[in-house]
Amino acid sequence: MPTNLFTARLLGYLVGLLPLLALLLMFRQMLPSQVALVLVFIGFMASVWVQQRIRQRFPYDFRQRVEWWALAAYVLIVVGVTVVFLALVS
């Protein structure tokens, strides 16, 4: 159960990155506006759908250590993506 919760929660966090990355690429003028806005819309809808499904099966319970591990893994991934993106842009 804990590994399923970890995977599901991390997936729920990660699916929300698509619209954010599309917006970032659009504002950096690395992606055409129309393409970025389509990606934002699709990513937002997918994020809402996935998170609703995960929340139905695994309600949030931050008393469980696995919740914190999933959040920490997400933060590390976001920091890593940010560092790589900034290294590529400069």
C-alpha positions in Angstrom: 0.0 0.0 0.0 2.7 2.6 0.8 4.5 2.2 -2.5 1.2 2.5 -4.3 0.4 5.7 -2.4 3.9 7.1 -3.1 3.6 6.4 -6.8 0.1 7.8 -7.0 0.8 10.9 -5.1 4.0 11.6 -7.0 2.2 11.1 -10.3 -0.5 13.5 -9.1 2.2 16.1 -8.4 4.1 15.6 -11.6 1.2 15.8 -13.9 0.8 19.4 -12.8 4.2 20.2 -14.2 3.1 20.1 -17.9 1.0 23.3 -17.9 3.7 25.1 -15.9 6.5 24.0 -18.2 4.4 25.0 -21.3 3.8 28.4 -19.8 7.5 28.8 -19.0 8.5 27.9 -22.5 5.9 30.2 -24.0 7.0 33.2 -21.9 10.6 32.5 -22.8 9.5 32.4 -26.5 10.8 28.9 -27.0 7.4 27.6 -27.9 4.7 29.2 -30.1 1.8 30.6 -28.2 -0.8 28.4 -29.8 1.1 25.3 -29.1 1.8 26.3 -25.5 -1.8 27.2 -24.8 -3.0 23.9 -26.1 -0.4 22.1 -23.9 -1.5 24.2 -20.9 -5.2 23.4 -21.5 -4.5 19.6 -22.0 -2.1 19.5 -19.1 -4.5 21.4 -16.8 -7.4 19.1 -17.7 -5.2 16.0 -17.3 -3.9 17.3 -13.9 -7.4 17.9 -12.6 -8.6 14.5 -13.8 -5.6 12.5 -12.4 -5.6 14.3 -9.1 -9.4 13.7 -8.6 -8.9 10.0 -9.3 -6.0 9.7 -7.0 -7.7 11.7 -4.2 -10.7 9.3 -4.4 -8.5 6.2 -4.0 -5.9 7.7 -1.7 -7.2 10.6 0.5 -4.5 13.0 1.7 -3.1 11.9 5.1 0.1 13.7 6.0 0.5 11.6 9.1 1.9 8.9 6.8 5.6 9.3 6.1 5.0 8.2 2.5 3.1 11.5 1.8 6.1 13.5 2.8 8.5 11.3 0.8 6.4 11.9 -2.3 6.3 15.6 -1.7 10.1 15.7 -1.1 10.7 13.7 -4.3 8.5 16.2 -6.2 10.4 19.2 -4.8 13.7 17.6 -5.8 12.4 17.0 -9.3 11.2 20.6 -9.6 14.6 21.9 -8.4 16.4 19.6 -10.8 14.3 20.6 -13.8 14.8 24.3 -12.9 18.5 23.9 -12.6 18.7 22.1 -16.0 16.4 24.6 -17.7 18.4 27.6 -16.3 21.7 25.9 -17.4 20.4 25.4 -20.9 19.0 28.9 -21.3 22.0 30.9 -20.1 
